[in-house]
Amino acid sequence: MLKKQSRFANQIFLEVRDMLFGKKKENTETDMSFNMAPIGENIAAFRKASGMTQAELAEKLGISFQAVSNWERGQSCPDVPKLIELSGLFGVSVDAILGLEDIPVREDNGKKGVDADVKVDVDVSVDENTQLDAEAYLPFLDYMDEDAVDGAAMTVLKKTGDADSVAPFLDYMSSEGVGELALWLVNKTRRAESVESFLDYMDVDDIGEVAKLLLKLTGDPKSVESLLDYMDVDDVGEVAKLLLKLTGDPKSVESFLDYMDVDDVGEAAKLLLKLTGDPKSVESLLDYMDSDDIGELTHQFLKNKSRSQAEETDEEPGETFEGLSMDEIEKLLPYAGTETVNGLFRQRYAEQGNFDGLVKLAPFADTAVTDELISADYEAHKAFERFIALLPFAEEKTLEKLAKRDYEENRDMERIVNSLAPFLKESFVDKMVRNSIKKKKD
């Protein structure tokens, strides 16, 4: 039934009037401390009388169905432009929506209208052992308040255990009441499909609670996939983290990633790494993560690798790649600190005595470290071919020094041209060639 609003609703009405007719307002401030519930109940009544679900009304207004749900529950109030749109959609005045005008609900969907001033207290209570179906309530639904309809629907559902049995009640129920039906039914069936007909009538928070309950009951990510389109991103994130705690398996949340906020994906990855200690476990999440979170995740993992040793020496834990293959390291390099890569480059060269497999490190290491290592290798082996793949990452001045040093020792310009020339300035190579020819003549 339509609810009549107090003087506070009149303030909103005056704003609408002033906007439409350009009347000057004496007081520019609006007292919004009034109870918005009556306006919400009026919106719900007009919506139902117009044969629309919350989702359908939201689509016509270009807003989310959660916003409509918040209006109808009195948690927020439509702004002035939206009030005018609602007025047009319902075919009533803004006054009627605000409760300033007595008007019967329209009969668009074939239902009997309800006069705003009619207040009928219908006793629909029955003995719990009485087998009562929805048809017994149908003649009274237009005259029952939401609490009574919610209670009647629950009575019928508990008798039948079938969502279809309460379908006639849904247009008359509160979103909270429908949410309670869904929780009860899911607890009984353990299937999201059993409450699909309820979803358009439910508040987004209640859908999230249904998903969490389902997951706790089944432990199966597929059990909640059909609910994801209706859920709030924060709830999807909570469900994903709950699932990871239950399974420790990154594959269990792959279908959730498109619905999650990047921050929640980051939290999920950190939780997963904490549970498994394995960087491979978070690979499928990386494409959905913020770069800062990936960097933080990588640094934390590398620090954890050296934490035991650091605790023994009372030193601050650093980052280490110890125990990882080059394939595993390659995936972490873009997110590791430069100093960490520099240390790894030196360490692996010292251990191997060559650059096999280490070219992957050069793009992420300081050029000075690359210069240092190839210079040391040349001093030890006098062979450019040992580090030819690293030359694109070396400083030109370092290569010029190596070229001069090699020519002084070997007097073999062809060797230098074949190895270093592509990475040296043409003018430098030309000068060396001319000098070599001159020395041969002399």
Secondary structure, DSSP 8 states (H G I E B T S, - for coil): ------HHHHHHHHHHHHHHH----S-------S--HHHHHHHHHHHHHTT--HHHHHHHHTS-HHHHHHHHTTSS---HHHHHHHHHHHTS-HHHHHT-S------TTS-----TT----------TTS---HHHHGGGGGGS-HHHHHHHHHHHHHHH--GGGGGGGGGGS-HHHHHHHHHHHHHHH--GGGGGGGGGGS-HHHHHHHHHHHHHHH--GGGGGGGGGGS-HHHHHHHHHHHHHHH--GGGGGGGGGGS-HHHHHHHHHHHHHHH--GGGGGGGGGGS-HHHHHHHHHHHHHHHHHHHHHHHT-------TT--HHHHHHHGGGS-HHHHHHHHHHHHHHHSS-TTTGGGGGGS-HHHHHHHHHHHHHHH--GGGSGGGGGGS-HHHHHHHHHHHHHHH--HHHHHHHTGGGS-HHHHHHHHHHHHHHHH-
